[in-house]
Amino acid sequence: MPRPHLVLAPSLGTTHTLWAPQLPALSARFDVIPWNLPGHGDAPASALIPGPGPGQGPEPGPGPKSGPARIEALGELVLARLDALGVGRFAFAGVSLGAAVGAWLAAHHPERVESLALLCTSAHFGPPEPWAERAAAVREGGLGAVADSAPDRWFTPGFPAPGNLLAEHHRVDPEAYAVCCEILAGLDLRPDLARITAPTLVLAGRDDTATPPPHARELADGIRDAQLVELPRAGHLANVERPRAVTEALLQHFTSTHPDPLRQAGESARRSVLGDAHVDRAQARTTPFTARFQDFITRYAWGEIWGGSDVEVAAGGEVPGPGRAGGRATLDRRTRSVITLTALVAGGHKDELALHVKGALRGGLSPDEIADVLLQCAVYCSVPAANSAFDVAERAISEYAAQEAQEAQEAQEAQEAQEAQEAQEAHEAQEASHGADYVQAAHRGAPEQTRTDGEDD
């Protein structure tokens, strides 16, 4: 099952490395395609800089042929890149100008955009004069002053600006930057918002001075069924300043619009066997280098093999694949645990063996049954291998028993605390009821009604 494609676009003055905090989590679920604005990073400036007018010489590149550049030019560059890669439909996430490119694509090429995330952006970036002034200043004096002042526009006061982002800003081609400013000066996507049909997340930083929250609300109001998230303590580059919150919002949005039954079954099976704590640690250690391996493990080892009937349930029917008869799993998890324990003993993988001994216990194998498996390994693997395995397994069984006892004790204490709280609330309610009865009876002047419960007539 091919993974869905996700285009990541940065803001003006940054490159795709802006997305570094989100890249491991997104790469584990999507085929991520980074895209840079022209003149930023490795993207040639010639793709955007307008060429001379007719009869004034050769035109320098595939960008706008003459006249001022418009947002369409950037959108067409994205489509050209995806066409060259053979990508048809895709999800898109962008920041600021990069997000505006995504909004234009979703409005004018809805058949290509499956889902959309617009971060810290606007349909209309204010009056054109400040952008024209910035473009003129960059053309005259270069990017030095603009890049040096970027942290004030990007982050909340006191947040340490990452050095790599500032260094990349200084390396942007000045003319390409100026042309992007001119695009922003003339941009107005407000008439296009109603044309966007892709499921859309709009995310704003509450302390964003470049595109304040009202800009995000205008987008969310204009795009049908768009979801709006406003993050406190976040400036213009919210994905850098609040990386975890942005990552969670993106994953929730994109996974809901791109369901993956195999991954869902794999996540469930992996957590069921190895436990939440281990899976959480493994996911936290995921890097862009290991993301594809983690995806392989989750979707195929745990989803296709271990997931079994969970895949069928998540997919709403039978899923053909290895280890299945007519699309249905042929081995239950107890049997898979026995096979896995044997393979780990044979391979001498002690750390993994300890994990899977605990997983086998979670799956219903008893310590005696695990001991029988290890005895079998002594015959068909080797006695030394089984000897080491017994030592590993005994420690794992003891640790599992201690953990189970601790969790049972904590659950019992929580239950007792809840029951005590409920009893206290019931007692207070009864006391309040008796007090109200007494006051009411005294008010009516009926002495016989002032008697408390239990008094004789």
C-alpha positions as CSV (number, residue, x, y, z in Angstrom):
1,M,0.0,0.0,0.0
2,P,1.7,3.2,-1.1
3,R,2.0,6.0,1.4
4,P,0.2,9.3,0.6
5,H,2.3,12.2,-0.5
6,L,2.7,15.4,1.6
7,V,4.3,18.6,0.3
8,L,5.9,20.9,2.9
9,A,6.4,24.5,1.9
10,P,8.2,27.1,4.1
11,S,7.8,30.8,4.7
12,L,9.5,33.7,3.0
13,G,13.2,33.8,4.0
14,T,13.3,30.1,5.2
15,T,13.8,26.7,3.5
16,H,12.3,23.3,4.0
17,T,14.5,22.9,7.1
18,L,11.9,25.0,8.8
19,W,9.9,21.8,9.1
20,A,12.7,19.9,10.9
21,P,10.7,19.6,14.2
22,Q,7.8,17.9,12.4
23,L,9.7,15.9,9.9
24,P,10.3,12.6,11.9
25,A,6.6,12.2,12.7
26,L,5.3,13.2,9.3
27,S,7.9,11.1,7.4
28,A,6.8,8.0,9.4
29,R,3.3,8.3,7.8
30,F,3.8,10.2,4.5
31,D,6.0,10.4,1.6
32,V,7.2,13.9,2.4
33,I,8.2,16.1,-0.6
34,P,10.0,19.3,0.6
35,W,9.6,22.4,-1.6
36,N,11.6,25.6,-1.5
37,L,10.6,29.0,-2.7
38,P,12.8,30.2,-5.7
39,G,16.1,31.6,-4.6
40,H,15.8,29.8,-1.2
41,G,18.0,26.9,-0.4
42,D,18.8,24.9,-3.5
43,A,15.9,26.3,-5.5
44,P,17.1,28.4,-8.4
45,A,16.1,32.1,-8.4
46,S,15.7,32.0,-12.2
47,A,12.5,30.0,-11.8
48,L,10.7,33.1,-10.5
49,I,12.6,36.2,-11.6
50,P,10.6,37.7,-14.5
51,G,12.3,37.8,-17.8
52,P,12.6,40.9,-20.0
53,G,9.7,42.1,-22.1
54,P,9.2,40.9,-25.7
55,G,12.1,41.8,-28.0
56,Q,14.4,42.6,-25.1
57,G,16.6,39.5,-25.1
58,P,16.4,35.9,-24.0
59,E,14.3,35.0,-21.0
60,P,16.3,33.5,-18.1
61,G,14.1,30.7,-16.8
62,P,10.9,28.8,-16.7
63,G,9.2,31.3,-14.3
64,P,7.1,34.4,-15.3
65,K,7.9,35.6,-18.8
66,S,7.2,39.3,-18.2
67,G,5.4,41.6,-15.9
68,P,5.1,41.3,-12.1
69,A,5.1,37.8,-10.6
70,R,1.9,36.4,-9.1
71,I,1.1,33.6,-6.7
72,E,0.2,31.5,-9.7
73,A,3.8,31.3,-10.7
74,L,4.7,29.7,-7.4
75,G,1.8,27.3,-7.6
76,E,2.8,26.2,-11.1
77,L,6.3,25.6,-9.9
78,V,5.0,23.2,-7.2
79,L,2.9,21.3,-9.8
80,A,5.8,21.1,-12.2
81,R,8.0,19.5,-9.4
82,L,5.2,17.0,-8.6
83,D,4.6,16.2,-12.2
84,A,8.3,15.4,-12.7
85,L,8.1,13.0,-9.7
86,G,5.0,11.3,-11.1
87,V,2.8,12.5,-8.2
88,G,-0.9,13.1,-8.8
89,R,-2.8,13.8,-5.7
90,F,-1.1,15.1,-2.6
91,A,-1.6,16.7,0.8
92,F,-0.1,20.1,1.4
93,A,1.2,22.0,4.5
94,G,2.7,25.4,4.4
95,V,3.8,28.3,6.5
96,S,3.0,32.0,5.6
97,L,3.7,32.5,1.9
98,G,4.2,28.7,1.5
99,A,0.7,28.2,2.9
100,A,-0.7,30.8,0.6
101,V,0.7,28.8,-2.3
102,G,-1.2,25.8,-0.9
103,A,-4.4,27.7,-0.7
104,W,-4.1,28.8,-4.3
105,L,-3.4,25.3,-5.4
106,A,-6.4,24.0,-3.5
107,A,-8.7,26.6,-5.0
108,H,-7.5,26.3,-8.6
109,H,-6.5,22.7,-8.7
110,P,-8.9,20.9,-6.3
111,E,-8.4,17.6,-8.2
112,R,-4.8,17.5,-7.0
113,V,-5.0,18.6,-3.3
114,E,-6.4,16.0,-1.0
115,S,-6.0,17.9,2.3
116,L,-4.5,21.2,3.4
117,A,-2.9,22.7,6.4
118,L,-2.4,26.5,6.5
119,L,0.0,27.7,9.2
120,C,0.4,31.3,10.3
121,T,-0.8,32.8,7.0
122,S,-3.4,35.0,5.4
123,A,-5.5,35.4,2.3
124,H,-4.4,39.1,2.1
125,F,-1.1,40.2,3.7
126,G,-2.1,43.8,4.3
127,P,-1.5,46.9,2.2
128,P,1.0,46.6,-0.6
129,E,3.2,49.6,0.3
130,P,5.2,47.9,3.1
131,W,6.0,45.0,0.9
132,A,7.0,47.2,-2.0
133,E,9.3,49.1,0.4
134,R,10.9,45.9,1.6
135,A,11.5,44.7,-1.9
136,A,13.1,48.0,-2.8
137,A,15.3,48.0,0.3
138,V,16.5,44.4,-0.4
139,R,17.3,45.3,-4.0
140,E,19.3,48.3,-2.9
141,G,21.1,47.1,0.2
142,G,20.8,43.2,0.2
143,L,19.2,41.0,2.8
144,G,21.4,41.9,5.8
145,A,19.1,44.3,7.7
146,V,16.0,42.3,6.8
147,A,17.5,39.0,7.9
148,D,18.9,40.5,11.1
149,S,15.5,41.8,12.1
150,A,13.7,38.5,11.3
151,P,13.6,37.1,14.8
152,D,11.4,40.0,15.9
153,R,8.9,39.1,13.2
154,W,9.2,35.3,13.6
155,F,9.1,34.7,17.4
156,T,7.7,35.9,20.7
157,P,10.1,38.1,22.8
158,G,12.8,36.1,24.5
159,F,12.6,33.0,22.3
160,P,16.1,32.0,21.0
161,A,16.0,32.1,17.2
162,P,17.7,29.0,15.7
163,G,21.0,29.9,14.2
164,N,20.5,27.8,11.1
165,L,17.3,29.6,10.2
166,L,19.0,33.0,10.4
167,A,22.0,31.8,8.3
168,E,19.7,30.4,5.6
169,H,17.8,33.8,5.5
170,H,21.1,35.6,4.8
171,R,21.8,33.2,1.9
172,V,18.5,33.8,0.1
173,D,18.9,35.4,-3.3
174,P,18.0,39.1,-2.9
175,E,16.1,39.5,-6.2
176,A,14.1,36.3,-5.6
177,Y,13.2,37.6,-2.2
178,A,12.2,41.0,-3.6
179,V,9.9,39.3,-6.2
180,C,8.3,37.2,-3.4
181,C,7.6,40.5,-1.5
182,E,5.9,41.8,-4.7
183,I,3.8,38.7,-4.9
184,L,2.7,39.3,-1.3
185,A,2.0,42.9,-2.1
186,G,-0.5,41.9,-4.8
187,L,-1.9,38.8,-3.2
188,D,-5.6,38.6,-2.4
189,L,-7.0,35.1,-2.1
190,R,-10.3,36.1,-0.4
191,P,-12.4,35.6,-3.5
192,D,-10.9,32.1,-3.9
193,L,-11.6,30.7,-0.4
194,A,-15.1,29.4,-1.2
195,R,-13.6,27.3,-4.0
196,I,-11.4,25.2,-1.6
197,T,-13.0,21.8,-1.0
198,A,-10.1,19.9,0.5
199,P,-10.3,19.2,4.3
200,T,-8.4,22.2,5.8
201,L,-6.7,22.9,9.1
202,V,-5.9,26.6,9.8
203,L,-3.4,27.1,12.6
204,A,-2.5,30.5,14.1
205,G,-0.1,31.7,16.8
206,R,-1.8,34.0,19.2
207,D,1.3,36.2,19.4
208,D,1.9,36.3,15.7
209,T,2.5,39.9,14.7
210,A,3.0,39.2,11.0
211,T,-0.3,37.4,10.5
212,P,-2.3,37.9,13.6
213,P,-5.2,35.5,14.6
214,P,-7.9,37.5,12.8
215,H,-6.2,36.6,9.5
216,A,-6.6,32.9,10.4
217,R,-10.2,33.4,11.4
218,E,-10.9,35.0,8.1
219,L,-9.5,31.9,6.4
220,A,-11.4,29.5,8.5
221,D,-14.6,31.4,8.0
222,G,-14.1,31.5,4.2
223,I,-13.1,27.8,3.7
224,R,-16.0,25.5,4.1
225,D,-15.7,23.2,7.2
226,A,-12.2,24.4,8.0
227,Q,-10.9,23.7,11.5
228,L,-9.2,26.5,13.4
229,V,-6.5,26.0,16.0
230,E,-5.0,29.0,17.9
231,L,-1.8,28.3,19.9
232,P,-0.9,30.4,22.9
233,R,2.8,31.5,23.3
234,A,3.4,31.2,19.6
235,G,4.6,33.7,17.0
236,H,4.8,33.6,13.2
237,L,6.9,30.4,13.0
238,A,4.7,28.5,15.4
239,N,6.0,25.1,14.3
240,V,9.4,26.1,15.6
241,E,8.3,27.8,18.8
242,R,5.6,25.2,19.7
243,P,6.8,22.1,17.8
244,R,5.0,19.4,19.7
245,A,1.6,21.2,19.6
246,V,1.9,21.8,15.9
247,T,3.0,18.3,15.2
248,E,0.1,16.8,17.1
249,A,-2.4,19.1,15.3
250,L,-0.9,18.2,11.9
251,L,-1.0,14.5,12.6
252,Q,-4.6,14.6,13.9
253,H,-5.7,16.5,10.8
254,F,-3.8,14.5,8.2
255,T,-4.3,11.0,9.6
256,S,-8.1,11.7,9.8
257,T,-8.1,12.7,6.1
258,H,-5.7,9.9,5.1
259,P,-6.8,6.8,7.0
260,D,-4.3,3.9,6.9
261,P,-5.9,0.7,8.1
262,L,-2.5,-1.1,8.0
263,R,-0.8,1.5,10.2
264,Q,-3.8,1.6,12.6
265,A,-3.7,-2.1,13.0
266,G,0.0,-2.1,13.5
267,E,-0.1,0.6,16.1
268,S,-2.8,-1.4,18.0
269,A,-0.9,-4.7,17.8
270,R,2.5,-3.2,18.7
271,R,1.1,-1.5,21.8
272,S,-0.9,-4.6,22.8
273,V,2.2,-6.8,22.7
274,L,5.1,-4.5,23.7
275,G,3.2,-1.9,25.8
276,D,2.6,1.8,25.5
277,A,5.8,2.9,27.2
278,H,8.1,1.0,24.8
279,V,6.2,2.2,21.7
280,D,6.2,5.8,23.0
281,R,10.0,5.7,23.5
282,A,10.5,4.2,20.1
283,Q,8.4,6.9,18.4
284,A,10.2,9.7,20.4
285,R,13.6,8.4,19.1
286,T,12.4,8.4,15.5
287,T,14.6,10.6,13.2
288,P,14.3,11.3,9.5
289,F,16.9,8.7,8.9
290,T,15.0,6.0,10.8
291,A,11.4,7.1,9.9
292,R,11.0,4.8,6.9
293,F,12.2,1.8,9.0
294,Q,9.7,2.7,11.8
295,D,7.0,2.9,9.2
296,F,8.0,-0.5,7.8
297,I,8.0,-2.1,11.2
298,T,4.6,-0.5,12.2
299,R,2.7,-1.2,8.9
300,Y,4.1,-4.5,7.9
301,A,5.7,-6.4,10.8
302,W,3.0,-5.3,13.2
303,G,0.1,-4.4,10.9
304,E,0.4,-7.1,8.2
305,I,1.8,-9.9,10.3
306,W,0.9,-9.3,13.9
307,G,-2.2,-7.2,13.2
308,G,-4.1,-10.2,11.7
309,S,-7.9,-9.6,12.1
310,D,-7.3,-6.1,13.3
311,V,-6.5,-5.1,9.7
312,E,-9.7,-6.6,8.4
313,V,-11.7,-4.8,11.0
314,A,-10.0,-1.4,10.3
315,A,-10.3,-1.8,6.6
316,G,-14.0,-2.9,6.8
317,G,-13.4,-6.3,5.1
318,E,-10.9,-8.9,4.1
319,V,-7.3,-7.8,3.3
320,P,-5.3,-10.3,1.2
321,G,-1.7,-10.8,2.3
322,P,0.9,-13.3,3.5
323,G,-0.2,-15.4,6.5
324,R,-3.8,-15.2,5.5
325,A,-6.2,-17.7,4.0
326,G,-8.7,-16.0,1.8
327,G,-7.7,-12.7,3.3
328,R,-8.0,-13.8,7.0
329,A,-5.3,-14.3,9.5
330,T,-4.4,-18.0,10.1
331,L,-2.4,-17.6,13.3
332,D,-3.5,-16.2,16.6
333,R,-1.3,-13.9,18.7
334,R,-0.4,-16.7,21.2
335,T,1.0,-18.8,18.4
336,R,2.8,-15.8,17.0
337,S,4.4,-15.1,20.4
338,V,5.6,-18.7,20.6
339,I,7.2,-18.4,17.1
340,T,8.8,-15.1,17.9
341,L,10.3,-16.3,21.2
342,T,11.8,-19.3,19.4
343,A,13.3,-17.0,16.7
344,L,14.7,-14.6,19.2
345,V,16.3,-17.4,21.2
346,A,17.9,-18.8,18.1
347,G,19.2,-15.4,17.0
348,G,20.6,-14.6,20.5
349,H,18.6,-11.3,20.7
350,K,18.3,-11.0,24.4
351,D,16.9,-7.5,24.7
352,E,14.1,-8.2,22.2
353,L,13.5,-11.6,23.9
354,A,12.8,-9.8,27.2
355,L,10.4,-7.5,25.5
356,H,8.5,-10.4,23.9
357,V,8.4,-12.5,27.0
358,K,6.4,-9.7,28.6
359,G,4.4,-9.4,25.4
360,A,3.7,-13.1,25.5
361,L,2.4,-12.7,29.1
362,R,0.2,-9.8,28.0
363,G,-1.1,-12.1,25.2
364,G,-2.1,-14.8,27.6
365,L,0.8,-17.2,27.7
366,S,1.6,-18.4,31.2
367,P,5.1,-18.6,32.7
368,D,4.9,-22.4,32.4
369,E,4.0,-22.3,28.8
370,I,7.0,-19.9,28.1
371,A,9.2,-22.3,29.9
372,D,8.0,-25.1,27.6
373,V,8.9,-23.0,24.6
374,L,12.4,-22.5,26.0
375,L,12.8,-26.2,26.7
376,Q,11.8,-26.9,23.0
377,C,14.5,-24.4,22.0
378,A,17.1,-26.3,24.0
379,V,16.4,-29.3,21.8
380,Y,16.3,-27.5,18.4
381,C,18.4,-24.4,18.9
382,S,21.1,-25.2,21.5
383,V,21.4,-25.8,25.2
384,P,23.6,-22.7,25.8
385,A,21.1,-20.6,23.9
386,A,18.2,-21.9,26.0
387,N,20.2,-21.5,29.2
388,S,20.7,-17.7,28.4
389,A,17.1,-17.5,27.4
390,F,15.9,-18.9,30.7
391,D,17.9,-16.3,32.6
392,V,16.5,-13.5,30.5
393,A,12.9,-14.8,30.6
394,E,13.0,-15.3,34.4
395,R,14.0,-11.7,35.0
396,A,11.4,-10.5,32.5
397,I,8.6,-12.6,34.2
398,S,9.6,-11.2,37.6
399,E,9.6,-7.6,36.3
400,Y,6.2,-8.1,34.6
401,A,4.8,-9.6,37.8
402,A,6.1,-6.7,39.8
403,Q,4.7,-4.2,37.3
404,E,1.3,-5.9,37.3
405,A,1.2,-5.9,41.1
406,Q,2.1,-2.2,41.2
407,E,-0.6,-1.3,38.6
408,A,-3.2,-3.4,40.5
409,Q,-2.3,-1.6,43.7
410,E,-2.6,1.8,42.1
411,A,-5.9,0.8,40.5
412,Q,-7.2,-0.4,43.9
413,E,-6.1,2.9,45.6
414,A,-7.7,4.9,42.8
415,Q,-10.9,2.9,43.2
416,E,-10.9,3.4,47.0
417,A,-10.3,7.1,46.6
418,Q,-13.1,7.4,44.2
419,E,-15.5,5.5,46.5
420,A,-14.5,7.6,49.4
421,Q,-15.1,10.8,47.4
422,E,-18.5,9.5,46.3
423,A,-19.4,8.6,49.9
424,Q,-18.3,12.0,51.1
425,E,-20.4,13.7,48.4
426,A,-23.4,11.6,49.3
427,H,-23.0,12.4,53.0
428,E,-22.8,16.1,52.2
429,A,-25.8,16.0,50.0
430,Q,-27.8,14.2,52.7
431,E,-26.8,16.7,55.3
432,A,-27.8,19.5,53.0
433,S,-31.2,17.8,52.4
434,H,-31.9,17.4,56.1
435,G,-30.9,21.1,56.8
436,A,-33.3,22.2,54.0
437,D,-36.1,20.1,55.5
438,Y,-35.6,21.5,58.9
439,V,-35.6,25.1,57.7
440,Q,-38.7,24.5,55.6
441,A,-40.6,22.9,58.5
442,A,-39.7,25.7,60.9
443,H,-40.9,28.3,58.4
444,R,-44.3,26.7,58.1
445,G,-44.6,26.6,61.9
446,A,-45.3,22.8,62.0
447,P,-43.5,21.4,65.0
448,E,-44.3,17.8,64.0
449,Q,-42.3,18.3,60.8
450,T,-39.2,19.4,62.6
451,R,-38.5,15.9,63.9
452,T,-35.4,14.2,62.5
453,D,-35.5,10.8,61.0
454,G,-35.6,8.0,63.5
455,E,-37.7,9.8,66.1
456,D,-40.8,7.9,67.5
457,D,-44.3,9.2,66.8
